[in-house]
Amino acid sequence: MNVTGHTRRPASIRDVATAAGVSYQTVSRVINDHPSVKPTTRERVLAAIDELGFRRSATALALASGRSRAVTVLTANTTHYGYASILQGIEEAARAESYAVGIGVLESADEAAVAAEVRRAADAGGGLIVIAYDPAGVKALGAVPAELPVVGVVETPASTPDPGRPWVWTDDREAAYQATRHLLSLGHETVHYVAIPSSTRRTSARTSGWRQALREAGAPEPRPVQGSWGPAEGHAAGRRLARDPAVSAILCGNDDLALGVLRALHEAGRSVPGEVSVAGFDDAPHSAYLTPSLTTVRLDFTGLGRAAFALLHGVLEEAARIAPHPVSVPELVVRESSGRPPATG
């Protein structure tokens, strides 16, 4: 605030022009890095921008360039760890490029409701990112008009997608494989699995990775316990598994499910990792502070969001070769919740 107590208005492009002794059109050319501006003039304008604290608005840049510097993210969820971290990465990357970000929430997987949300996103202009981790997201990604720039954040594909599909993903199959191999290497006869829902098929990439590790080891293959996303579903699955004394190792489809499983095992009097080892998935912030701290697999969802925006930004700026690709290598994080099985006999 200034000395009179009034809020000082933000500097405008015309204020910069006056301070630099040039036209506002010249300031616009400097902002947009036009080659026709003399170096001395460019330096004078940039100095005025710094002195006045001038901030470029997305609207002004859109008017200057003829392009909408805006991105709409379509998602069915904004609170679960993976979704929220992806949104964070998109917003950080977009802000760095002076893009505005809007969010369209897919409240239903009903085709008419999805189509209406896609139309609203298209009417907003700019590009579109769809988080397709659930049926509503998958339908939305398929409903985007061909002429609209779009990037999909998808579940690990069963096979390599066509080169023209601008998709990004984490390698969930490899992550589940690593976690299962870790538990088997400790000496457990097999590993039970509490599964999250799959967006596109009955067997998710995480389930496939778990199953591959069991088959390679010649280990028994228990039927997966179908969960959902949260601790309550993990608790219900954990109570069921805790009743079976043969269960000594459990892999959970995410860390929230693992939280519920740990609680159920505690209530049943089964110690972790003394009697049962538990591993999660994602390395959510709370996983390192549970008692015991949770063995899990770290996935860089924030980096995934940044990569999604970077791919879309390249498409919007006509500077990218569209190529679907996984974004990061999963990292096994071994903590207190996994150990050798109890001795028998």
N, C-alpha and C positions, 0 to 999 in steps of 0.2 A: 504493500500500500504506500501511497505517497504521503507527504507531510500534512495534507489537508484531510486525510482519512478516506479519500476516495480510491477505489480500485483503478489502477492504471490500465488503460486499454492495451491490448496486444499491438505490437507494431504491425503496420500493414505494408504491402508491397510498395505503395506510394510513399510511405515514410522512408523506406529504404532508398527509393529513387531520389527523393529530395536530399537525403543525407549524402548520397554518392554523387549528386549533381548529374544524374542521367534520367532518361525516361523510364517509366515503369515497364515498357516493353523490353528495354535493355535488361532490367532486373530479371524479368521473366526468362530471357534468353540465357542469362547466367545460371539461374536456378535449374534450367533444363539442359545445361551444358552444351549450348549451341556453339558451333565452331566459329561463328562470324564475329564474336566479341574479342576486342583487342585485349591482350594480357594485362596491360595497365588498368584498363577499365574493369576487367574481371576482378582484379585484386582490390580495386576501390569498392566495388559492390560487395564483395565477400567481407571486407572489413566493416562496412556499414551493417551488414547482416549480423555479424558477431557483436558489434557495439550495441545494436538495438534489440538483440535477442529475438530476431525475427524467426518465426517458425512457419514452415511451409504447410499449408493445409492440404488434405487429400483432395478436397473439392477444387482448390486452385490448380493443383497439378493436373487434375483430370481435364479442366477447361483448357489448360495450356497445351496438353499433349493430345487431346482428343480421345483419351482412353480413360475408362473408369478405374481408378485405383482403389478398388474395393473387392473384398472376398467374402462370400457367404459360406459358412460351414453348416452342413446338414448333419444332424446327429440325433439319435434317440435317447442319449443320456449325457448329462454334463457333470455328474457327481462321482461315478465309479473312477477308480484311480487311473486306469488306462485311458479312458475317454478324456478325463480332466487334464491329464498330462499332455495328451495330443493337442488339445485346445490351447494349452499354455504355450507349447512349441510353435503352433501356428501364429498365435498372437504376437509372440516375441519376434519371430522372423518377419511378419507383416509390418510390425511397427518400425523395424529397422529400415524398411523400404518405403515408409510413408504410405502404407496401405491401411485402409479401414477394414475392420473385421465385423461381420454380423453373424449371428447364430440363428438358424432355423431349427426348431425342435420337432422331431418326428414323433408325434404323440401316439401314433397308431400305425400298424403295418397294413391297414386297410388301403387297397390300391387307390381309391378315390382320394383319401386323405393324403397319401404320399404324393400323388400327382399334383394336388393343390399346393403342397408345400414346395415342390420343385418349381412350379409356375411362379410362386412368390419370389423364390430365390432368383429365378431367371429375370424377372421384372426388375429386380434390384440392380442389375447390370454387373459388370465385372466377371470374376471367375467363381468357381464353385469347388469346394472340397467336401466329399461325402465320407463320413466314418461308417464303414459298412461292416460292423461287427455283429449285426443282428438282422433279423428279417426285414425290418423297416428300412435300415440303411442299405441293404442289398437291393431292395426294390427301388429305392430312390436313385441309386447309382445307375440302375438299368433304365430309369425313366428320364434321365437328363437328355434334352434334345442334342442331336449330333453337332449342332453349330455352337453350342455353349462350351467354353473351356472348362474342363473338369479334371480333378485328380481324385482317385479313390484310395482311401486308407482301408486295406482289406485284410481279412484273415489269410494266413499263409496258403497260397494256391496249391492245389493237388499236383499241378504240373506247371511248367513255365508258361506264363500268359503270352499272347500275341504281342509282338514288339510295339504295336500301336496303342496299347492300353496303358495310360499313365497311372499306374498303381504303385503304391509303396506298402511294405509290410515288414514285420519282424519275423524271424525264423522260429516260430513256435514249435515246430516239429523237432528241430535240433535242441531247443531248450528243454523240452520234456524228455528227450532222449538222454541228455546229459544228467538231469536230475535223477532219472530212474537208474541209470548206470551207477551213479554215486551210491544210491541206497543198496543196490545189489552188491557193489564192491565191498560194502561193510559186512556182508555175510548173510543178508536177509534172503530167505528162500524165494520170496516174491514181493511185489509192491502193489498194494491196492490203490485205486485211483478214484478220487472224487472229482467229477468232470463238470466243467462249465458248458453252457449251451454252445452249439456250433451255428454259425450264421448261414451256412450254405449247404451243409450236408449232415448226415447222421453221425459221421465220424469226424471229429475236429482234428486239426493238425496236432494239437497237444495230445489227444488220445492216440493218434497214429505214432507219434514219437515214443510215448510210453510203451505202446504195444511192440514196436520194433525192438526196443531194448530188451524187453522180456523174451521175445522170440530168439534173439541172437544169443541170449544167455541160457536158453533152454529152460526158462523158469515157467512155473504155472501162470496161467493168464486169467486172473479173476474177472468177473463181470464188473465193469465200471459202475460206480454209484453215481447216478445222475443228480447233480446239484443245480444251483443257479449261480448267482454272483455274490451273495452276501453271507455274513457270519451266521445268520439264522439257519440258512440251508446247510452250511457247513456243520453246525451244531447237530442238526437232525441226522446228517450222514455219519457224523462222528459217534453218536449214540448207537447207531446200528452197527458200526464196525467195532466199537468197544466191547460189544457183547460176544464177539468171536475171539477166543483166546489165541487162535492161530494167527491173527493179524499182528504183524510186528513192524510193518512199514507202510506209510500212507503218503502218496503224492496228491496234492490238492491243485485244482486248476487255477486258483489265484490265492493271494495271501489272505483275503477276507474269508474265504472258505476255510483256510488253515486255522484262522483265529477261532472259528466256531468248533473245528475239530479238536483243537487243543483244550478248549473249555469242556467239551464232552468227555474227553479222555480223563481230565482232572476229576470230573464229577463221578466217573466210573472207578476211580482209584487206580488208574493205569498210568504209571509214571512215563514221562517223556524226557530223555530218550531211553530210560532204563528198560522199559518194556516195549514201547512203541516209538519208532522214529517217524517224524513228520517233516515233510518238505512242502514249501509253497511255490508260488510262481508270481513274478513281476518285481519283487523287491520294493514293495510299497514302503513309505517312510516308517510306519509303525513296526515293521517286521524285525528290525534290529533291537527293539526295546520291549519285546514280549519276554515272558519268563516261562520257558527258556526262549532265548532269541532264536528266530526262525531261519533255518536253512532254506534257501530259495534260489530262483534263477532271475538275474537282473536283466530287464529289457528296457531299452532307452526309448520310452514313449515320447518324451519331450523332443528328443532328436528326430523321432518319426514325424512329429508335427512340423518341425522345421523343414525336414526333407520334403514333405507334402507341399508346403508353401513354396519352397525353392523350385520344385518341378512346375507348379502352376505359374509361378512368376516367370519362369523361362518361356512357358507357352504364351502367356499374355504379352511378353516383350518380344515374342517371335525369335527367341534366341536359344531354344533348347531342343535337343534331340530327345523325343519322347521314348522312354525305355522303362518298362516296369522293373523294379528291383527291390530286394530286401535291403534294409537300412543298416542294421547292426548285428554283430555277432553276440549271441546270448552269453552271459557270464554266470557260472555257478558260484554262489556265495554260501560257503559252508559255515554254519553257526552251531549253536548248542543243541538244537532239536533233533539232530541226526547222530546216531551212534551204532555200535554193534548190537546185534540181537541178543536177548537174554540167553544165558547158557542153559542147555537142556541136560536132563539126566543128573 
